[in-house]
């Protein structure tokens, strides 16, 4: 398996992390959570000479998806989301305009579905989809296994050989909100157990800085 490179962009009024994850061998890439400022994401993809293959949405909250239209139109790539979040996705433009108090671009519907255990291939590498509901019904995380690759360990400069992009499931010092009527504390804690069982991880959350799972008390 080829190694990956990760570029993190913090975008929008809620400081949401968008991740450009590229195969170091082929330059094919996935774009995880194209937050606000789609044009800025496109510019960064071009500057890095990446070849986008897909947009993966961890969940359908507006701050994670507002750049989807610009990115999709620029690269003609599919958008993946778990079907349990399709209803939320359909409401994201209205929700964003309500909370942000200004017009936003339309948010395209997803044309491909995420399922638990699914493998998303890009270049010579891949991520595995984990359905991790609780924050939203369709929240998903994306797991990359470095398979003890010396190249990968040198590139990431930490000892763990696994990386998780978890959206708003878990942060360095907090867990995802369950304040919405469609959220579920029970599901969220089951998702945390699912993540705990993966062993040592480097976690790249939807907000805030990346962290090692060994430093998060809820995973130990």
C-alpha positions in Angstrom: 0.0 0.0 0.0 1.3 3.4 -0.9 1.6 6.1 1.8 -0.6 9.1 2.0 -0.1 12.8 2.5 -2.6 14.9 4.5 -3.2 18.6 3.9 -5.5 20.2 6.5 -7.5 23.4 5.6 -9.4 25.2 8.4 -12.3 27.0 6.7 -15.5 29.0 7.3 -17.0 30.8 10.3 -17.0 27.6 12.4 -13.3 26.8 11.7 -14.1 23.4 10.1 -11.3 21.1 9.0 -11.2 20.0 5.4 -8.7 17.3 4.6 -7.0 16.7 1.3 -5.7 13.1 1.4 -3.5 12.1 -1.4 -1.7 8.9 -2.5 2.0 9.8 -2.6 2.6 7.5 -5.6 -0.2 8.5 -8.0 -1.4 11.9 -6.6 -5.0 10.7 -6.7 -6.8 12.1 -3.7 -10.0 12.2 -1.7 -11.4 15.4 -0.2 -13.0 14.9 3.2 -15.5 17.5 4.3 -15.2 20.4 1.8 -16.1 23.1 4.3 -16.9 26.7 3.3 -14.7 28.4 0.6 -14.8 25.8 -2.1 -12.7 28.0 -4.4 -9.9 28.0 -1.8 -10.1 24.2 -1.7 -9.8 24.0 -5.5 -6.9 26.3 -5.5 -5.0 24.2 -2.9 -5.8 21.0 -4.8 -4.3 22.5 -8.0 -1.3 23.9 -6.1 -0.5 20.4 -4.7 -1.1 18.8 -8.2 -3.6 16.4 -6.7 -6.0 14.4 -8.8 -9.3 14.3 -6.9 -11.3 11.1 -7.1 -14.1 11.7 -4.7 -15.6 13.9 -2.0 -16.3 12.1 1.3 -18.7 13.7 3.8 -18.4 12.6 7.5 -21.9 14.0 8.0 -24.3 16.6 6.6 -24.0 19.6 8.9 -23.6 22.8 6.8 -20.2 23.7 8.0 -18.8 20.5 6.6 -20.4 20.7 3.1 -20.7 24.3 1.9 -17.7 24.0 -0.5 -19.1 20.9 -2.2 -20.6 22.6 -5.2 -17.5 24.4 -6.3 -15.3 21.4 -5.7 -17.7 19.0 -7.6 -18.1 21.4 -10.5 -14.3 21.9 -10.8 -13.3 18.3 -10.8 -16.5 16.4 -11.8 -16.2 13.9 -9.0 -18.8 12.0 -7.0 -20.0 12.9 -3.5 -20.4 10.1 -0.9 -22.5 10.3 2.2 -24.2 7.8 4.5 -27.9 7.6 3.4 -29.1 8.2 7.0 -27.9 11.8 6.6 -29.5 12.5 3.2 -32.4 14.4 4.8 -30.1 16.6 6.7 -28.0 17.2 3.5 -31.1 18.4 1.7 -31.7 21.1 4.4 -28.1 22.3 4.7 -28.4 25.4 2.5 -31.5 26.6 4.4 -29.8 25.8 7.7 -26.6 27.6 6.8 -28.5 30.7 5.8 -30.5 30.7 9.0 -27.4 30.5 11.3 -24.9 32.5 9.2 -27.4 35.2 8.2 -26.1 35.5 4.6 -26.7 33.6 1.3 -24.6 30.5 0.6 -24.1 28.3 -2.5 -26.6 25.5 -3.1 -25.3 22.1 -1.7 -25.5 19.3 -4.2 -27.0 16.0 -3.2 -24.7 13.0 -2.8 -24.7 10.6 -5.7 -23.0 7.7 -3.9 -23.7 6.1 -0.5 -21.3 5.2 2.3 -21.8 1.9 4.1 -20.0 0.4 7.1 -17.0 -1.5 6.1 -16.9 -0.1 2.6 -13.4 0.4 1.0 -12.8 3.7 -0.9 -9.8 3.3 -3.2 -7.8 6.2 -4.5 -4.5 5.7 -6.3 -2.6 2.8 -4.7 -4.2 3.2 -1.3 -7.6 3.3 0.4 -9.7 4.1 3.4 -12.3 2.0 5.2 -15.6 3.5 6.1 -16.8 3.2 9.7 -20.4 4.1 10.4 -20.1 6.1 13.7 -23.5 7.6 14.4 -24.5 9.7 17.4 -23.7 13.3 16.4 -25.9 12.6 13.4 -27.6 9.4 12.3 -25.3 9.0 9.3 -22.0 10.2 10.8 -19.0 8.2 9.3 -15.3 8.0 10.0 -12.6 7.0 7.6 -9.8 4.7 8.6 -6.4 4.5 6.9 -4.0 1.7 7.8 -0.3 2.3 7.1 0.4 -1.4 7.4 3.7 -0.7 9.1 5.1 1.0 6.0 8.4 2.7 6.9 7.6 5.3 4.3 4.3 6.1 6.0 5.8 6.2 9.5 8.5 8.6 8.3 6.0 10.8 6.5 3.6 11.1 9.5 6.4 11.2 12.2 4.5 9.3 14.9 4.5 5.7 16.0 0.9 4.6 15.4 0.3 3.0 12.0 -3.4 4.0 11.7 -5.2 7.3 11.0 -8.8 8.1 11.5 -10.8 11.1 10.1 -13.7 11.2 12.4 -15.7 14.3 11.7 -17.5 15.5 14.8 -17.5 12.2 16.7 -14.6 13.0 19.0 -12.2 15.9 19.5 -9.0 16.3 21.5 -10.8 17.5 24.6 -14.5 16.7 24.0 -17.0 14.5 22.2 -19.4 15.4 19.5 -22.6 17.3 20.4 -25.8 15.3 20.9 -28.1 18.3 21.4 -30.1 17.9 18.2 -33.3 15.9 18.2 -31.9 13.5 15.7 -28.7 12.9 17.8 -28.2 10.0 20.1 -26.0 9.7 23.2 -26.3 6.0 23.2 -25.2 5.7 19.5 -22.3 8.1 20.1 -20.9 6.1 23.0 -21.3 2.9 21.0 -19.3 4.7 18.2 -16.6 5.7 20.7 -16.4 2.0 21.7 -16.0 1.1 18.0 -13.1 3.6 17.7 -11.6 2.3 21.0 -11.4 -1.2 19.6 -9.3 0.0 16.6 -6.2 0.4 18.9 -3.7 3.2 18.6 -4.7 5.9 16.2 -3.8 9.4 15.0 -7.2 11.2 14.9 -7.9 14.1 12.6 -11.2 15.6 13.8 -13.7 18.0 12.1 -12.6 20.9 14.4 -9.4 21.5 16.3 -6.0 19.9 16.1 -5.1 16.3 15.4 -4.3 14.1 18.4 -3.2 10.6 19.4 -6.0 8.3 20.7 -3.7 7.5 23.7 -4.0 11.1 24.8 -7.9 11.1 24.8 -9.1 9.6 28.2 -12.4 8.5 26.6 -10.5 6.0 24.4 -8.4 4.5 27.2 
